């Protein structure tokens, strides 16, 4: 899924709001909803661009590790099933 805004842009939007630009005006100016703003604020509020990049890297690594764990658990279950069968 392609996102419309990069982490850098989102953090820029959050900084504009922190500097005093009203949220409604910020949303209208850049074409996103207030719901998106508050979602981004909860995720990226107080972060720098480098923090957001690191978060993205960690989320990606976490997803890769979860997939690897699921594959390993499945392999173990298949092995157990094979060993339970009487030959």
C-alpha positions in Angstrom: 0.0 0.0 0.0 1.4 3.4 -1.0 1.1 6.1 1.6 0.4 9.6 0.5 2.8 11.2 3.0 6.2 10.3 4.1 7.2 10.2 7.8 9.2 13.4 7.1 6.1 15.2 5.8 4.0 13.9 8.7 6.5 15.1 11.3 6.5 18.5 9.4 2.7 18.7 9.7 2.9 17.9 13.4 5.6 20.6 13.9 3.3 23.2 12.1 0.5 22.4 14.5 2.9 22.7 17.5 4.0 26.1 16.2 0.4 27.3 16.4 -1.3 26.5 13.1 -4.9 25.4 13.8 -5.4 21.7 13.1 -8.5 22.3 10.9 -6.5 24.8 8.7 -3.5 22.4 8.6 -5.7 19.5 7.4 -7.5 21.6 4.8 -4.2 23.1 3.5 -2.5 19.7 3.0 -5.6 17.6 2.2 -5.9 15.1 5.0 -8.5 14.5 7.7 -8.4 15.5 11.4 -8.6 11.8 12.2 -5.3 11.2 10.2 -3.7 14.1 12.1 -4.6 12.7 15.5 -3.5 9.2 14.5 -0.2 10.5 13.3 0.1 12.6 16.5 -0.3 9.5 18.6 2.3 7.6 16.6 4.8 10.3 15.8 4.2 13.0 18.3 7.5 14.3 19.8 9.6 12.3 17.3 12.4 13.6 15.1 12.7 12.4 11.5 15.5 10.0 12.4 13.3 8.6 15.2 10.5 7.9 12.7 12.9 6.3 10.3 14.2 4.0 13.1 10.6 3.2 14.1 9.9 2.2 10.5 13.0 0.0 10.4 12.1 -1.7 13.7 8.5 -2.3 12.6 9.8 -3.9 9.4 12.2 -6.1 11.3 9.5 -7.1 13.8 7.2 -8.2 10.9 10.0 -10.2 9.4 10.8 -11.9 12.7 7.1 -12.7 13.3 6.9 -14.3 9.9 10.0 -16.3 10.6 8.6 -17.5 13.9 5.3 -18.5 12.4 7.1 -20.5 9.7 9.3 -22.3 12.3 6.3 -23.1 14.5 4.5 -24.5 11.5 7.5 -26.7 10.5 7.7 -28.0 14.1 4.0 -28.9 14.1 4.3 -30.7 10.8 7.4 -32.6 12.2 5.5 -33.6 15.3 2.5 -34.8 13.2 4.8 -36.9 11.1 6.5 -38.5 14.1 3.1 -39.3 15.7 2.1 -41.4 12.8 2.9 -45.1 12.9 4.8 -46.3 10.0 
